[in-house]
Amino acid sequence: MNQAADSTPLQPGAAVGTTIRALRFDGATARLEPNHVLPEPAPGEAVIRTTKAAVSATDLEVCKGLFAFTGTLGHEFVGVVESMNDDTQRELMGKRVVGSIDAVCGECDMCHGGLSGHCRQRTVLGLQGRDGCLADSFLLPVNNLAAVPDSVDDDHAVFAHSLAAAIQAARQLTIEGRPYITVLGDGPLGLLTVQVMAKLNASVRLVGRYSEKLALCEKWGVKHRHIDDIGRRADQDIVVDCTGSPTGLELATQLVRPRGTILVKTLLSTQADAISAANLSPVVVNELTVLGSRFGPVAQAISMLAQGEVDVVSLISKRMSLADGPALLTAASQPGVLKVLVDP
Ligand SMILES: [Zn+2]
């Protein structure tokens, strides 16, 4: 197994140079390429065989032009480390893993400042300059990976990325004096975020549109209201926009109190238009704080899943196969559908 790092850095049996199936987006259409060549892993990278993936709302926005991305789609995964071009973390070989999707340089001012998630040279799995996980195999830096304990099966672990984004939202808030928090949006991210925020010392409710999703909140003991039944009284201390809708931010400005906080999780290909279209004068007049919130700590998400602290299985709407190709995206875009899981 030991090899001279310069000449033959790969583990024997590495799935490199082989062809894989990959759901690729060319800037206009998505299609399943049956014989995509997996590039060799760069130093520090691992080859990961996808064992389960999920389609997210962000993937759908990518296909509408978000980030001007082209390449293999997908960033929510569980996989097994097949090989690695790295000698520092051999213990991950053959292990089931999830991972942070930002591949960072470690050298820029953001990385040196402890903000590597904002690395100026970063590539992002399936979103920016790096092929994604809706494929038989894909590449990520070994440093990004977190082992998944046996007690967390693939159906749970595949939610690590979404749950981490919800955890990040909670971490960005300052909680003082049991505030009123409204989470807007009953998609997967809203339903995960409200479960995480319900553990804070706060009065938390979800505002959504679909009765079957509000019924999940009922099951979890989380307060919930239909969007048509809420007053817009500017009385919430914190409003979290998980709507995935261009109108979410404007609604948030109507619900939040003066000097309150809006935390924005919605990421749209039309974000610039949405922000300019929103009436932002309440941000000035009511002296609001507006926070953007992106990805989060996947290892902490795995820990929460291992503890059974959140229900993710109720968010699985459909199970499909990688062979379904672009139909995965169509299925995920249907109204009322939560998560579409993908078996390779
Ligand atoms: Zn950097």
Boltz pocket constraint, residues with backbone or C-beta under 6 A from the ligand:
constraints:
  - pocket:
      binder: B
      contacts: [[A, 104], [A, 105], [A, 106], [A, 107], [A, 108], [A, 109], [A, 110], [A, 111], [A, 112], [A, 116], [A, 118], [A, 119], [A, 120], [A, 121], [A, 122]]
      max_distance: 6.0
